[in-house]
Amino acid sequence: MAQIKNEAAYRAALKRIDELLPLVNDETPTDDSNYLELDMISDMVEEYEDIHYPIGKPSLIDVIKLRLYEMGINQTKLAEMLGLSTARVSEIMNGKSEPSLKIGRELSQKLNIDPAIVLGV
């Protein structure tokens, strides 16, 4: 398959995707030329971005902060949910200490965080 070799080609591919998106929807047949072109260019852009714009794994603290924001709760409420002191939650949130396995399990269950993120794998 063809590859995007430089930033100029990457930008051109993004522009072409923007042009094709209005022409393709869920009802577009998979043998439609616009559908096929969009699929091909999207794969090429994805490959280029994986190499040149990789997205790292989020830290547990970042995920906890996001979930607290999404749930509209603060660290004090989190401490109550986990049965911990606010000082202990603050230590975890500031990266001064790691959560124990028990606390990790509670974080995973109560905040609906993937256990792999909690375990750092």
C-alpha positions, 0 to 999 in steps of 0.5 A: 500500500502507498504511504504518506512520506512527508508533512505536505502529503499528510496535509493534502491527505487530511484535506482530501478526507475533509472533501470526501466526508460529506460524500460518504455516510452509513448508507454508502455502498462499500464499492463506491469510489468515494467510500473506497478512496476515503477508506484508503486515505484514512488508513494511510493517515492513521499509519502516518500519525501512528509514526509521527504523532503517537499518542501515549498511554494516559497516566492513572492520575490523568484518568482519575482527574478526567473521571472526577470531572466527568462525574462532577465530583472532587477529591473529597467526595472521592475520598468518601467513596473509597473510604480514605482520608483526603490526605491519602487521596491527595498523596495519590493524586499528586503522585507522592504515593501509589495506590495499594492493590485494594485501592486500585480495585476500588478506583477501577470499580467506582470510577469505571477505570480499566484495570489495565490502566490502574495496574499500569500495563 
